[in-house]
Structure formats: structure tokens, C-alpha cells
Amino acid sequence: MAGWPALGWSRLPTFRRRLAAAGFAVGVLLGGLQLVHGRRDTACHTDGRITIAANSDVSAGGFRRDLIRQWNEKTKRDDKLVEISDSTDEARAEMAAAAQSHRCTYDVFLLDVVYIPEFARNGYLTELTPEDFGEDWPRFTEEVLRAARVDGEQYAEPLATDAPLLFRKAGLPLPASWPDLVADAGRYGYVGQFDDYEGGTVNLMEAVLSAGAEITDGDEVVVDQYAEKTKRALGDLRQLLAGLAGDGGRPPGSGGPGPSPPDGGGVRCQDRLGRGCLFRYREESSLLAFRDGDVGYMRNWPFAFPRLALDPSMRARDGSPLFRVTPLPGARITGGYALAISATMPEEERQDAVRLIRFLTSSDAQKKLFACGGYPPVLKDVYTFYTSYTSESPGSRTCGELQRESNPSPEPGSEMTAPELKTFAQAIHEALDGAGSRPVWPHYTAFSDTFRSCARRAVTGEIEPQDIDIARFAEALRAARDGRRPEAPCPV
């Protein structure tokens, strides 16, 4: 896979401590070391059962649980997966609270990669050693492996990556650029994820970057160097969404009430500012809006592909799909999840977690996660295996073929075909190429909240984008980056 060029924060070196904050940084580092040491003295025992903490599985069929079941059958163990929430923000909060309070609740964390620096520097994780995992690491794409690395040390092993895709209804034009997408979306409808959560941050950041602005460069906040481009990006997005918000992403004049999020009560939802459901969509609700409504385009993560591909309503009478998928045009921000071992796990039981993680990241497991659950692979050979497919290619590729013993004869239409898996793998592979990542900072959560609180107010119409004092906004972001509470998160 090609390397990722700079997109605001994709030029991320190993964490550089600023001279002005040297004392703070050293304190954090020493505090983290003390935490790790202290927890080794009061390690939790698993009683022979490993508990993995994760967010909810929104993939087709919830295949993660099936894979854990296969592991338990193979090893005669009774390990379990605990799904906390479908919100990465809420899942992170619960995992952090459990780790901070020394509760012996979780032994392995399945973390959004953006939270790994926070957990590592707070002493919640134990380093993964080359002795245990070193022979595995060359198999991973370097980008996803680097995302789980902190200060040169590997703290987690990637399970799945993520890259934004553009889904469009069959017959609609393929936008070649971000401006093309904005124009086409205004005509045919568009949904993304604009609710007040981490997914909203990513969507807003992609819009700003797609306009030629940058938000961060390495460890530095540089959005104030792109003030006009940032304001214009937020203004353009506001103009697009304002025309679609009242109908849940549908183009004006499409008729009838637009689809509502699952919590919308079956009616068109409006808040005190008259903003519609479009600003409450997350991954699941935007998928439903695209599937059920007159919405032509959707920005979403790869999980949506198998959900749509296996939905009879998204098939024509001849069986052909009623949608197409390509990389999101413009700037793309990656995501992903990685497996990390809790610092409270005693050394004598740690090898059980090592074996479990190596099983979940093996080529066989990665193929099953991809074909059965739609999880984007993290291994080079899995991409090659699927993208190089022809009708003459040997080897098992579909979920049924890979699971022949447990699912010997899947019903027609119940799984993605080999050609569909090839299309899916190619779209993900192309989306990862040239994508950027979020800042690798221990206080990223505060930074994200600060950025989103201001950018979201601008695109929802609460404030005018041109009224934002970008210089002071940048100072607020720098304060959040350093763990300080900004005095004015959105100065106007």
C-alpha cells in the first residue's frame, strides 16, 4: 500500500515534546510509569477467562462474537467479548473509567486507534514485546501498525482499519472531487455523520481539509494560517446542509417527510434552531436514511457495504446492486481499532492474551472478519488475496467457503460473492491510499471536542462561519491539545 501524503496531520512524527511544556510532559511520562508499576503490584487475575472490552459491533451479522466463539472452541477456553456502546466516545469513557479506578473489569481493550496514546501515557496498557509479536508485525500495513505505536513503542496490535467511502445510488454521477460532490449532493441528496460525537469531528475535519486548509501539522495547530479557507469550507458545508436538513438529507422537493434517526420517534425531528435530522445522524442512522430515503449520496465507513449488499431492497430484479461504492473524494481521515493488553493483567496470564490477539489478527481470522463481517483488513496479504481475484483464482474467499465446517451451505444472497468482495477490497485499498490520520495526542479527546463544538455550530447555523475569530479558535485548540480548558472554545 502506498504511503499517505500530508493532509493536515498526516505528517506525524513520534511525539515531540515542546520545550515550553517539557516539565508537563516529563510529569505525565513518570506518572504513567508509576501507574504501570503500581498496577503490576496489584494485578488482576482472570480466573482463566479473558474479558475483551469493545464498542458495539455494527457490522453485518456481528461476526466478532463468532470469531471469539471459534477461538473458545479451538482452545477449550471461555473468553468473552463485552460490547459497551455503539458510540466510540462512550466506549472510551467506560474503558478509561475502569482502568483509572483499577477495577479488574477488562483484560484486553479493543480501542479506537486515536485513544491509544491517552491510554498508553496514563499507564493503562502494557507494551507489546517483539518476543511475543515481532514476527507478526511485518505482515501488517505500516500505516495501521504505526497508528498503534506511542513514543516508538508498540502498545496495540491492529484488528481492523477504517477509511471513508462514498456510496451512491446506481445511475448517479461519480463525483471526481469534493466540489463535485457538494454540487451533486445538492441535487440528489446527501447524508454523513454530523451528530455531536467523534464521527461528527471526522466529517467536519474532512470538509475543512478538502477545501485546502490544514488544521494541524505534526504537533502544531496551524488552522489560523488557513483562516479564509477554513471559513469558506464551513460556509460551503453549511449552505449544502441547510438545503437538505429539513428533509433528512433528501433534496428539496423530493416529497414527503425525510427519514428520522432511530430515536426520532417516526417523525421529522427539529431542534430549537429548526435543524433537522441530518445533524443527528450517526453511522447507523445515515445508513438507514440512504437505504430507505431519496438520498443519492452517503459518506460512511466500510461496514455499510455488506449491510447494503446483503439487503434485498438494495438489489434490482436481476440481482444487481442498486448502489455503487468508491473512495470519498477530497480529504479522507482513517480510523480503525487495535487490541491492547491491560496493565493490570499479571505476567503469568499475559501469554493467554497474546495467543488470543495473535489468533484474531491471523490471516485466516482477517479473511473471515472481512468476508463475513465487512471489517477492513490490516494485513498486506489479505488485500492482495482479494483484489487479485479472477474467476480462475484458487482458494476460499466468501464467508461460506471460509466457514465451511460451521456454515456448510449458506443460502443464496446471504453472503457477499467473490466479485463483490473484490470490489469492496479495492474501494478500501484505494481509500486508504492518500488518506490522513487524526492527531496522535494524549489529550486528543479535548482537542476533538473543542474543534467540533465550534465547527458544528457554524455548519448548523447557530453562528456565522465568517464571524469566527480563527486566531482565537486556534489558541483554544492549542489549549485543548495541551490538556487545558479553553476559555472561549468558539470565539466570535
C-alpha positions in Angstrom: 0.0 0.0 0.0 1.3 3.4 -0.9 2.4 5.8 1.8 0.0 8.5 3.0 0.8 12.1 1.9 0.4 15.0 4.2 -3.2 16.0 4.9 -3.0 18.5 7.7 -1.9 16.0 10.4 -0.7 13.0 8.4 2.9 14.2 8.8 3.1 12.9 12.3 6.5 12.0 13.7 6.9 10.3 17.0 5.5 12.6 19.7 7.7 15.7 20.1 7.7 17.3 23.5 7.6 21.1 23.2 10.2 22.9 25.2 7.6 25.1 26.9 5.8 22.0 28.1 8.8 19.9 29.0 8.0 19.7 32.7 4.4 18.7 32.0 5.4 16.0 29.5 8.0 14.5 31.9 5.5 14.5 34.6 3.0 12.7 32.5 5.6 10.1 31.5 6.8 9.5 35.0 3.3 9.4 36.3 2.5 6.8 33.7 5.5 4.6 34.7 4.4 4.8 38.3 0.9 3.8 37.4 2.1 0.8 35.4 4.4 -0.3 38.3 1.7 0.2 40.9 -0.8 -1.9 38.9 1.7 -4.7 38.5 1.8 -4.9 42.3 -2.0 -5.2 42.4 -2.5 -7.2 39.2 -5.9 -8.6 38.5 -6.3 -12.3 37.9 -8.5 -13.5 35.1 -9.5 -16.8 36.7 -8.9 -18.4 33.3 -11.2 -16.1 31.4 -10.2 -13.1 29.4 -12.6 -10.3 29.0 -12.3 -8.1 26.0 -13.9 -4.6 26.1 -15.2 -3.2 22.8 -17.7 -0.8 21.3 -20.8 -2.4 19.8 -20.4 -4.4 16.6 -22.4 -2.7 13.8 -21.1 -5.0 11.1 -23.2 -7.5 9.2 -24.0 -10.4 11.4 -21.9 -9.3 14.4 -19.1 -11.6 13.4 -16.7 -10.6 16.1 -18.6 -12.8 18.6 -18.5 -15.7 16.2 -14.7 -15.4 16.0 -14.4 -15.4 19.8 -16.7 -18.5 19.8 -14.4 -20.2 17.3 -11.4 -19.3 19.5 -13.0 -20.8 22.6 -13.9 -24.0 20.7 -10.4 -24.3 19.4 -8.6 -23.7 22.8 -11.3 -25.0 25.2 -11.4 -21.6 26.9 -14.3 -19.4 28.0 -13.1 -15.9 27.0 -15.8 -13.3 26.3 -16.4 -10.1 24.4 -18.2 -7.2 26.2 -19.7 -4.6 23.9 -20.1 -1.4 25.8 -21.8 1.1 23.4 -22.2 1.9 19.7 -20.6 5.2 20.5 -16.8 5.2 20.4 -16.9 8.2 22.8 -19.0 6.3 25.4 -17.0 3.1 25.0 -13.7 5.0 25.6 -15.2 6.7 28.7 -16.2 3.4 30.2 -12.8 1.7 29.5 -10.9 4.7 30.8 -13.0 4.8 34.0 -12.5 1.1 34.6 -8.7 1.4 34.1 -8.4 4.6 36.2 -10.3 3.1 39.1 -8.2 -0.1 39.0 -11.4 -2.2 38.5 -10.5 -5.6 37.3 -13.2 -5.4 34.7 -11.3 -5.8 31.4 -8.2 -7.6 30.4 -8.0 -6.6 26.8 -9.1 -3.4 25.2 -10.3 -3.0 21.6 -9.6 0.6 21.2 -10.2 3.2 18.6 -6.7 3.9 17.5 -7.0 7.6 18.3 -7.3 6.8 22.0 -4.2 4.6 22.3 -1.8 7.5 23.2 -4.1 8.5 26.0 -4.3 5.0 27.4 -0.6 4.3 27.0 0.6 7.5 28.6 -1.8 7.1 31.5 -0.3 3.7 32.3 -3.5 1.7 31.4 -1.7 -0.5 28.8 1.3 -2.8 28.8 3.8 -2.7 25.9 3.7 -5.4 23.3 7.1 -7.0 23.1 8.9 -8.1 19.9 9.4 -11.5 21.6 5.6 -12.0 21.6 4.6 -10.2 18.5 7.7 -9.3 16.5 7.3 -12.0 13.8 3.7 -10.8 13.1 4.5 -7.1 12.5 6.0 -7.3 9.0 2.7 -8.7 7.8 0.8 -5.5 8.7 0.5 -2.4 6.5 2.9 0.0 8.1 0.3 2.8 8.4 -2.0 0.8 10.6 0.8 -0.6 12.7 2.2 2.9 13.2 -1.2 4.1 14.4 -0.9 1.8 17.5 2.6 3.0 18.3 3.4 5.5 21.0 6.8 7.1 21.6 8.4 4.4 19.5 6.8 1.5 21.5 4.0 -0.8 20.2 1.1 -0.7 22.6 -1.6 -2.5 20.5 -2.0 -4.8 17.5 -4.4 -3.6 14.8 -7.6 -5.7 14.3 -9.3 -3.6 11.7 -8.7 -0.3 9.8 -11.3 2.1 8.5 -11.4 4.6 5.6 -14.3 6.7 4.5 -16.2 5.6 1.4 -18.7 7.3 -0.8 -21.9 5.3 -1.5 -24.2 6.5 -4.3 -27.4 5.2 -5.9 -26.9 3.4 -9.2 -27.2 5.8 -12.1 -26.0 8.9 -10.3 -22.8 10.7 -11.5 -19.5 9.8 -9.8 -18.0 13.0 -8.2 -14.4 13.4 -9.2 -13.6 15.9 -6.5 -15.0 17.4 -3.3 -16.6 20.4 -5.1 -18.2 17.9 -7.5 -19.7 16.0 -4.6 -21.0 19.2 -3.0 -22.7 20.1 -6.3 -24.1 16.6 -6.9 -25.2 16.2 -3.3 -27.2 19.4 -3.5 -29.1 18.0 -6.4 -29.6 14.4 -5.3 -29.3 14.5 -1.5 -26.5 13.6 0.9 -26.1 12.1 4.4 -23.0 11.9 6.5 -22.4 11.8 10.3 -22.9 15.2 11.8 -24.1 14.4 15.3 -22.2 15.8 18.3 -19.7 12.9 18.7 -16.3 11.7 17.4 -17.8 10.7 14.0 -19.0 14.3 13.6 -15.5 15.6 14.3 -14.1 13.4 11.5 -16.8 14.5 8.9 -16.2 18.2 9.8 -12.4 17.8 9.6 -12.6 16.1 6.2 -14.7 19.1 4.9 -12.1 21.6 6.1 -9.2 19.7 4.7 -11.0 19.1 1.4 -11.1 22.9 0.9 -7.3 23.1 1.0 -7.0 24.2 4.7 -4.9 22.4 7.3 -5.8 22.0 11.0 -2.6 20.6 12.4 0.9 19.9 11.2 2.7 17.3 13.4 2.3 18.6 16.9 1.3 22.1 16.0 -2.1 23.7 15.4 -1.9 25.6 12.2 -5.6 26.3 11.3 -5.0 30.1 11.8 -2.7 30.0 8.8 -5.7 28.9 6.7 -8.4 31.2 8.2 -10.2 32.1 5.0 -10.1 28.6 3.6 -11.5 27.3 6.9 -14.3 29.8 7.0 -15.1 29.1 3.3 -15.2 25.3 3.9 -17.6 25.7 6.8 -19.7 28.1 4.9 -20.0 25.8 1.9 -20.9 22.8 4.0 -23.4 24.9 5.9 -25.0 26.0 2.6 -25.2 22.4 1.4 -26.7 21.0 4.6 -29.1 23.9 5.0 -30.8 22.9 1.8 -31.1 19.3 2.9 -31.5 19.4 6.7 -35.3 19.7 6.7 -35.7 16.5 4.8 -33.1 14.3 6.4 -30.6 14.7 3.6 -33.1 14.5 0.8 -33.0 17.1 -2.0 -35.7 19.8 -1.8 -38.9 19.0 -3.5 -38.5 15.2 -3.2 -41.8 15.0 -1.4 -42.8 13.5 1.9 -41.1 13.7 5.3 -37.5 12.6 5.4 -36.3 9.6 7.3 -35.5 10.1 11.0 -32.8 8.6 13.2 -33.8 5.6 15.3 -34.6 7.9 18.2 -36.6 10.3 16.0 -39.9 8.8 17.1 -41.0 8.2 13.5 -41.5 12.0 12.7 -39.3 14.6 11.3 -37.1 15.9 14.1 -36.3 19.6 14.7 -34.3 21.2 17.5 -34.8 24.6 18.9 -33.0 26.2 15.9 -35.1 24.3 13.4 -32.3 22.0 12.4 -33.5 18.7 11.0 -32.5 15.1 11.4 -29.4 15.5 9.2 -27.5 16.9 12.1 -28.3 14.0 14.4 -27.2 11.2 12.0 -24.5 8.8 13.0 -23.3 5.8 11.2 -26.4 3.6 11.6 -29.0 6.3 11.1 -27.3 7.7 8.0 -27.2 4.2 6.5 -30.9 3.8 7.1 -31.6 7.2 5.5 -29.6 6.2 2.5 -31.3 2.9 2.2 -34.9 4.0 2.8 -35.0 7.6 1.5 -34.5 9.5 -1.6 -30.9 10.2 -0.7 -28.4 9.9 -3.5 -25.1 10.0 -1.7 -23.7 8.8 1.6 -20.4 9.2 3.3 -19.9 6.3 5.6 -17.4 3.7 6.8 -16.8 0.3 5.2 -19.2 -1.6 7.5 -22.1 -0.1 5.4 -21.0 -2.1 2.2 -22.0 -5.6 3.4 -25.1 -4.2 5.1 -26.3 -2.8 1.8 -25.0 -5.6 -0.4 -27.0 -8.2 1.6 -30.2 -6.1 1.8 -32.8 -7.4 -0.7 -34.2 -3.9 -1.1 -30.8 -2.7 -2.5 -31.0 -5.3 -5.3 -32.6 -4.9 -8.7 -34.8 -7.8 -10.0 -31.8 -9.2 -11.9 -29.8 -9.3 -8.6 -27.5 -6.4 -9.5 -26.8 -3.9 -6.7 -28.7 -0.6 -6.7 -25.7 1.3 -5.3 -22.0 1.9 -6.1 -19.0 2.4 -3.8 -15.8 4.4 -4.3 -13.3 6.3 -2.0 -14.7 9.5 -0.6 -13.4 12.3 -2.9 -11.3 15.0 -1.3 -9.6 14.6 2.1 -10.1 11.3 3.9 -9.4 10.5 7.5 -8.8 7.0 8.6 -9.9 5.2 11.7 -9.5 1.7 13.0 -9.4 -0.5 16.1 -6.5 -2.2 17.8 -6.2 -4.8 20.6 -4.2 -3.8 23.7 -3.5 -5.7 26.9 -4.4 -4.1 30.2 -1.6 -3.1 32.5 -3.4 -4.9 35.3 -3.0 -8.3 33.7 -0.5 -10.4 35.6 2.6 -11.7 33.8 1.7 -15.3 34.3 -1.6 -14.9 32.5 -0.4 -12.4 29.9 0.5 -15.1 27.4 -3.1 -16.2 27.2 -3.9 -12.7 25.9 -1.0 -12.8 23.5 -2.3 -16.0 21.9 -5.8 -14.6 21.7 -4.6 -11.4 19.9 -2.4 -13.4 17.5 -5.4 -15.6 16.7 -7.6 -12.6 16.0 -5.0 -10.9 13.7 -4.0 -14.1 11.8 -4.6 -14.2 8.0 -7.4 -16.7 8.5 -9.2 -14.6 11.0 -8.7 -11.4 9.0 -10.2 -13.1 5.9 -13.2 -14.1 7.9 -13.6 -10.7 9.5 -13.6 -9.2 6.1 -15.8 -11.6 4.2 -18.3 -12.3 7.0 -18.3 -9.0 8.9 -17.0 -6.4 6.4 -14.1 -5.4 8.6 -11.3 -3.8 6.5 -8.2 -5.9 6.8 -4.9 -4.8 8.3 -2.7 -7.4 6.6 -1.0 -6.9 3.3 -1.6 -10.4 2.0 -5.3 -10.2 2.7 -5.7 -7.2 0.4 -3.6 -8.9 -2.3 -5.7 -12.1 -1.9 -9.0 -10.3 -2.6 -8.0 -7.5 -5.0 -6.2 -10.0 -7.3 -9.3 -12.3 -7.6 -10.3 -13.7 -11.0 -12.8 -16.4 -11.8 -9.8 -18.8 -12.1 -8.3 -17.9 -8.7 -7.9 -20.7 -6.3 -8.6 -20.5 -2.6 -11.7 -19.9 -0.3 -12.9 -16.3 -0.3 -16.5 -16.0 0.6 -17.8 -16.3 4.1 -19.4 -19.7 3.4 -16.2 -21.0 1.8 -14.1 -19.8 4.8 -16.6 -21.2 7.3 -17.4 -24.5 5.5 -17.4 -26.5 8.7 -19.7 -24.2 10.7 -21.8 -22.9 7.8 -21.6 -25.6 5.1 -24.3 -24.3 2.7 -25.2 -20.6 3.0 -28.4 -19.5 1.4 -28.2 -17.6 -1.9 -27.9 -13.9 -1.2 -26.9 -14.4 2.4 -23.2 -13.6 1.8 -21.1 -11.3 -0.4 -19.8 -13.0 -3.5 -16.1 -13.2 -4.5 -16.6 -10.4 -7.2 -18.3 -8.2 -4.6 -15.5 -8.8 -2.1 -13.0 -7.8 -4.8 -14.9 -4.5 -5.4 -15.1 -3.9 -1.6 -11.4 -4.6 -1.0 -10.4 -2.4 -4.0 -12.5 0.5 -2.6 -11.0 0.3 0.8 -7.5 -0.1 -0.5 -7.9 3.0 -2.7 -9.5 4.9 0.1 -6.5 4.2 2.4 -4.1 5.3 -0.3 -3.6 9.1 0.3 -5.7 9.2 3.5 -4.6 11.1 6.6 -5.0 10.4 10.3 -6.1 12.3 13.4 -3.5 13.8 15.7 -1.7 11.3 18.0 -2.0 13.3 21.2 -2.8 12.2 24.8 -5.4 15.0 25.1 -6.9 14.4 21.7 -10.4 14.0 23.1 -10.3 17.5 24.5 -9.0 18.8 21.1 -11.7 16.9 19.2 -14.5 18.3 21.5 -13.2 21.8 21.1 -12.9 21.6 17.3 -16.3 20.0 16.9 -18.2 22.4 19.2 -17.2 25.3 17.1 -17.3 23.9 13.6 -20.6 22.2 14.2 -22.2 25.5 15.5 -21.0 27.1 12.2 -22.4 24.4 9.8 -25.7 24.1 11.7 -26.4 27.8 11.5 -26.0 28.7 15.2 -23.2 31.1 14.3 -21.9 32.6 11.0 -18.7 30.9 9.8 -17.3 34.3 8.7 -17.8 35.6 12.3 -15.4 33.0 13.9 -12.2 34.5 15.1 -9.9 31.9 13.7 -6.8 33.1 15.5 -8.5 32.8 18.9 -10.1 29.5 17.8 -6.5 28.2 17.1 -5.5 29.2 20.6 -8.4 27.3 22.0 -7.4 24.2 20.1 -3.8 24.6 21.4 -5.1 24.8 24.9 -7.1 21.7 24.5 -4.2 19.9 22.9 -2.1 20.6 26.0 -4.8 19.5 28.4 -6.0 23.0 29.4 -9.6 24.1 29.3 -10.1 26.7 26.6 -11.6 30.0 27.8 -13.6 30.5 24.7 -13.9 27.3 22.5 -15.7 29.2 19.7 -14.7 32.9 19.8 -16.7 35.2 17.5 
